[in-house]
Amino acid sequence: MPTKSVAYVAPYVNSELQQKRGYSAKHTAGNKKIDCILHAMEEGGNDITVISPLLLKRGTMKWFQRDTYPIGKRSEVVYPGNIDMKGVSLFVTLFTVFFQLVRWNRQHKKEPRAVVFYNYRLETALPAILFKMLFRVPLLIEYEDGIYAVTETNRHYKKISVAVEKFANRLLDGAVLVTSVLKKRVSTDNYTVVRGGTVHPARLKPVREVDLGTDRPLRMVYSGRLDYDRGIEILLDALPHIQTDRPLELHITGYGPVEDKLKRFIQDFRHNHISIMFHGFLDDHEYGQLMETADLFINTQREKIPFSECSFPSKVVEYIKYGKLVLTSGVSDINTINQQMFVTYDNDDPRSLAAGLNEILAHPQQYNLYPVRAMEWLVSDCAHEVVADKLDRVLNKAIDRQPGKPVYSSESPQAE
């Protein structure tokens, strides 16, 4: 197949644009995932145009013209025109994003092409859906962190998003899912699973058998958003149930709505062998130093809430890169992929988490090879060329398939 052109409708935050328009959100996690998908599509030889709808809410009433910046290796990100006025910004964005899709379509009308939109956010989904209905260009969803399941999202916005999802489902020609659990929410049989991001194997440090030792403090790290969904409170509730005479250092970095609760907990917490250090938000250099010195990473994302079915913990992928042991909940696909790679606990239970940590402390040597196996899985499932091949298969089938002829069964290994 000749080079495919892809319009990727996703809220990417460029730092220059952020300063120019006064956009407040950093969108760090979203940017990383968008970058990963973009680079993997580029790896497949595709021509990518990112159309980024960013809503403005400061109320300056200022109109901003269309902006473009380079992104990736050879792509560009387009910021449609917008007005800085809460509420009005959304309606203007819906129009200008659709206009950019029409413009992109005109520029690439002689090429195989498809539109990929990021989640069922109104500003990404509605223009893409309307474009599909009018121009019949193949449409794919990149589905993660579903609006319907995010506890902090306004309930009215949730209802609208769910209605848009139900309507759009019958129009989809393909899907890129962050977890296999999401298969039940898409009607298309043309999908693939991209968990947590992508990696360049050549940039990864070799991982050998690790030694957790017994004659020094064990350094544990929790990194990520401090909110209910990510479960930091489960870790705090587990600490009193840890049984050890070995000194433990718990380092926490991140920010979020339960940050004040965390600070109060640390102030009141007393334990002869456990010390807690909260670092807040660290820059890249400080963050890297902290991660390099860790012995054990902890992921507490909750598994017994709706958010778990639409999110794979990208922190686990990040942790694996550092070649250290990971203690994690059984959220999303963790138990599906876990082949003596992680220590897990179940049911969002602090006592189960503490039991897992107690076992590590009692028998550290039996986990020496876990990080090696985790790295082998990471390379086999998340390497750039692997993800590029996954995405290319889905794009090709979305563009080439004939109506009424299924590509493959939803349970087929090819879909993964």
N, C-alpha and C positions, 0 to 999 in steps of 0.2 A: 504494500500500500504506500502511496506517496505521503509526503509529510502532511500530518494532520494539523489543523488550526483549532486551538481550544480557547474559548473565552471562559475564564475562571472568575466567577463573581464571588468575591470573598473580601471581608473587611480587613485589609492589610494596612497597618499603620506605619508609614514612612516617617522618619524623624524630622526630615525637612518639612514635609507637609504638616506634621503635627505642630511645629512652630509657626508655620505660615498661617494656618487656619485657627490655631489655638485649641486644637483638639486635645482633650485632657487625658483620655485613657491611653495607657501604654500598650495594652493588649499583647503582652509579652508571650504568653502561652499560645494564643491564637496565631501570632506571627510565626512562631517556630513551626507549628503544624502546617500552615500555609506554605512556608518556605520549603518544607519537606516534600509536600505534594507537588509544588511547582518544579523543584529540582528533579524529582523523579519523572515528571512528564517531559521535562527537557531532555533527560537522559534517554528517553525513548525517541528522541529526534523530532519532537512536536514543536510547533510554533505557538507560544502561549502569550495571551494578553490578559493580564489581571485587571479586572474592573472592580475598584474598591469603593463601596458605598459607606461613607462615614457620616453619621448624623451629628449635627452641631446644635448645642443647647445653651450657649452662653448668653444669647439674646442681644448680640451687638447689631443685628439687622444688616450685617455686611454680606454682600454677594461675592462669592468666589468663583472665578472662571475655572474651566477645566485645566487640570494639571497632569503632566506625565513625568515619570521618572524611570530610569533603568532598574531592572530587578532580575535576580538570577544571573545566568551566564549570557543570555541573549534576548531576554524578554523585557516587557515594559509593564508598569502599573499605571493605570489611568484612574484619576480621581475626577469623577463627573462634577460639573458645576453644582453649587449648593448655596443656600442662604442660612446664616447663623440665627435661627429663630426656632425655639422649641416647638415641636408639633408640626409646624410648617416645613421644617427641614426634611421630615420623613416623606411628605407628599412630593416635594420637589425632587428628592432623591429617587423615588420610584420612577418619575418621568425621565430624569437625566440618565439613570442607569439603563433604562430601556432604550433611550436614544443612542447610548454608546454601544449597546448590543446591535442595533440596526446598523450603525456605522461600521462596526467590526465585521458584520455579515457582508456588507457591501464590498469591503476591502478583500475579503477572502472567499468570495462566492464561487470561485473556480476550484476550490480546494475541499477535500474531505474535512468536515468540521463538526464540532460538538460544543455544547455549553455545560459547564460544571458549576453548580452553585453550592455554597457553603451553608449547610444547615437551613432550618426553616425560620430564619430571621425574615421579617417582612421585607426589608430592604434588599435582601439577596434573592429570596424565593419568588416574590411576586413579579418583578420584571422578567426573570428567567422563564417563569411559567407562561406569562403572556407572550413572550417571544416565541416559545415553543408552539403555542396555539396558532400564532399567525404565520410563522415561517417554517414550521415543521423540521427545524434543526434538532438532532438528537439531544436529549436532556438527561443529565446525570446529577444525582445528589451526592455530595460529600457529607456524610451524616456522622456527627459526634456531638456530645454534650447537648442532647435534645432540649429545646426550650420547654417542652412539656414537663420535664423532670427537674429543672433547676429551681431549688427552693426559694432563691432570692428574686425570681422573676415575678412581675406583676401578674395577678391571676387573670385579668382581662386579656393581657397580651398572650398568656398561655392558651386561652380558649381560642383566640384568633389564629394562633400558630398551629394548633391541632386541626382546626378547620381547613387551613391552607394545606397542611400535610395530607389530609384525607382526599382533598380535591386533586392535589398534584400526583398522588401515588399512581393513578391510572395513566399518567402522561410520561412516567419515567422510562427511559431506555437503558438505564444502568445505575449502579450505586457503588460508592466507595464507603465502606463501613468501618468504624473504629473498633468494633467488636462483633464477633459472630452472633452474639445475642440479639443484635439489631435486625437479623434476617426476618424476624416475625413482623417488622414494621414496614417492610418494603415488598411490593407485589412483584417487582421484576425478578426474573431468574438470572439476570446478568449482573453479577456483583462480585466484588472482591473485598478482602479484609486487610486493612492497613492499620496495625496496632501501634499507637504511640509515636510514630515518626519514622525517620529513615536514618541510616548511618553509612559513613564511608569506612569500610573495613580497613583500608590502608592507614586511616588516621587513628585507629584504636590501638591502645597499648596491649602488648601480649599479656594474657592473664595466665598465671601459673597457680599452682596450689597455694592457698593462703594459710596463714598461721594466725589464729586469733589469740594465741598466747594465754597465759594464766597469771603471769607475774607483773602485769601492768594494768592500768585502768583501761577498761573497754570503752571506746569512743563510739557513741551512737548518734546518728544524725536524722532528724526529721526536717525535710525541706518541702515547702509548698504553701498553698493558700491555707490560711487559718479560718476555716469555716466548718459548718456542720457536716457538709457532704464529704469533705476530706478526712473527717474523723479524728482530728487532733485530740479531742476530749477523751476518746477511747484510750489513747496512749497515756494521758494524764491519769485516768481512772485505773490503769493497769499498774502504775508504779508502786502503790502500796503492797501489791501482791508478788513483787519480785523478791526472790529469796536468794541472797548471795552475800558472801563476805568480801567479794572482789569489788574494788572501787569502779563505779560506772559514771561516765560523763555523758549527759544527754544534751546535745546541741540542737537548737531549734532556730530555723530561719524562715522568714516569710511574713506575710501580713494578711489581714482580713478581719471580719466582724467579731471573731472571738479573741482577738488580740488582747483586749483589756482583761478578759477572764483568765487568759494564760498568764499574764503578768501578776495578777492577784494570786493565782495558784502557786507560782514560783516563790512569791514573797512569803507565803504561808507554809510551803512544803518543807518538811523536816525528815531526813533519812540519813542514817549513819554512813551509808555507802553510795548514795546517789546524789550527784550534783547536777543542776540544770542551768544552762546558759542560753539566754534568748538573744539572738543577734539582729533581729529585725530584718530589713531588706538589705542584702549585701550587693556590692558591685561585683562584676564578673571576676575580677582578680581575687577578691576576698572569698567569694563563693567557691571558686576553684580550689583555693588553699584549704578551705574547710572540708570539701568533699574528698580531697586527696588524703587527708589525715584520718578519715573515718575508718572504723573497723566493721561497722554494721549500719545499714540504712533501713529505715522503718517507713512503710507505707500503710496508712490506716484508712484509706478511702472506704467508705461504708458500702457493704454489699447488700444490705436488706432495705434499700430505698430505690425508687424508680431510676434515679440518676445512674445507678450501677449498670443498668442495661444499655446505656447509651454512651458509656465512657470507659475507655481503657486507661489505666493509670500511666500516663506518659512519664511520670517520675520513676517508675520501675525501669523503663527503657534507659532513662538517664542514669540511674544508679548502676545498672549493669555495666555501662561504659567505664566506670571507675574500677571495676574488677573486685568489688567487695561483696560480702554476704548481704542478702536482702531478706528482711522479715516483713511479710505482707499479709493483708487480708485476702480472702478468696474472691475478691471482686471481679466482675466481668469474666474474661477468659483466663484468668490466672490459673485456676485449677485445671483447665483444659490443656494448657501448654506446660504446666509444671511437671517436669521429670527430674526430680531431685536437683532443682535449680534454686528454689526458694524455700525458706521456712514459712509456713502459712498458719494462720489461725482462722477460726470460723465464727460466723453469726454476729459479727461486730461486738464480740464479748471481751471485755477488758481482762477477765480471768484467763480466757483462752490465749490472748496475746501474751500475758505474763507467763503462762505455762510454756509457750514457745520460746520465750527469752530465757526462762529458767533452764530449759533443755539445752539451749546453746551454751549457757554458762557452765552447765554440768558436764557436757561432752563436746567441747569446741572442735576437737579433732575430726569428728564425724562429718563436719560441714566444710572441710578444707577444699573439696573439689566442686562444691555448689557453684561458685562464681565462674569456674571454667566452663561448666555445662551451660550456664546462663549466657555466657558470651558466644558459645557455639550456636545456641538458638537465635540470639540476636542477629548474628551474621547471616544465618540461613533464612530468617524471616523478614528482616528489616534492612538488609543491605540495599544501597541505592539501586543497583541493577536488578535485584529481586523485586523491589517495589515498582520499578519502572516497567518490568515485564508484566506484573499484575495489572497495572493501570492500562498498559497498552492493549492487553487482551480485552479488557472491558470496553475501552474506547473503540477498538476495531469492531467488536461485536455490536456495539450500539450504533455504529455508522453503517455496518454491512448487513445486519440481520434483516430477514424478511418478516413482515407481520404474520403472526400466527404460527411461526416456527420457533419453538423454544431453543435457546442456545445450549443449555445443559441443565440438569437437575439442580435444584437449590442445595442438595446435599452432596453434590459432586466435589471431589477434592480440587478440581480445577478452580472452583470459585474461591478457594482460599488463597 
